[in-house]
């Protein structure tokens, strides 16, 4: 559908319109948001794993 030249032209236009500094900040913010999202997912599942482990320990004692 789009060739490599189309993407290069679009990239050049985006850099000219927004500038490299603004694009760098957007990339940094997006990366931070993705990192925080993944960290939140991991924290949410860790608590459930601990609850399951504690529940199994209680069942083993009974």
C-alpha positions in Angstrom: 0.0 0.0 0.0 2.6 2.6 1.1 6.2 2.3 0.0 9.2 3.2 2.0 9.4 6.6 0.3 5.9 7.5 1.5 6.9 6.8 5.1 10.1 8.8 4.8 8.2 11.8 3.4 5.6 11.6 6.2 8.4 11.4 8.8 10.1 14.4 7.4 6.9 16.4 7.4 6.2 15.4 11.0 9.7 16.4 12.1 9.3 19.8 10.3 5.9 20.5 11.8 6.5 19.4 15.4 10.3 19.7 15.7 12.7 17.2 17.2 12.5 18.5 20.8 8.7 18.2 21.0 8.8 14.7 19.4 11.5 13.7 21.9 9.3 14.8 24.8 6.2 13.0 23.4 8.3 9.8 23.1 9.6 10.2 26.6 6.1 10.7 28.0 4.7 7.8 26.0 7.5 5.5 27.2 7.0 6.5 30.8 3.2 5.9 30.5 3.8 2.4 29.0 6.4 1.6 31.8 4.0 2.7 34.5 1.1 0.7 33.0 3.2 -2.4 32.8 4.4 -1.9 36.4 0.8 -1.4 37.5 -0.2 -4.7 35.8 2.7 -6.5 37.5 1.8 -5.1 40.9 -1.8 -6.1 40.5 -1.0 -9.7 39.7 1.7 -10.0 42.5 -0.9 -9.4 45.2 -3.2 -12.1 43.8 -0.4 -14.6 43.6 0.4 -13.9 47.3 -3.2 -14.4 48.2 -3.3 -17.8 46.4 -0.1 -18.9 48.0 -1.4 -18.0 51.5 -4.7 -19.7 50.8 -3.0 -22.9 49.7 -0.8 -22.8 52.9 -4.0 -22.5 55.0 -5.6 -25.5 53.2 -2.4 -27.6 53.7 -2.5 -26.9 57.4 -6.2 -27.9 57.7 
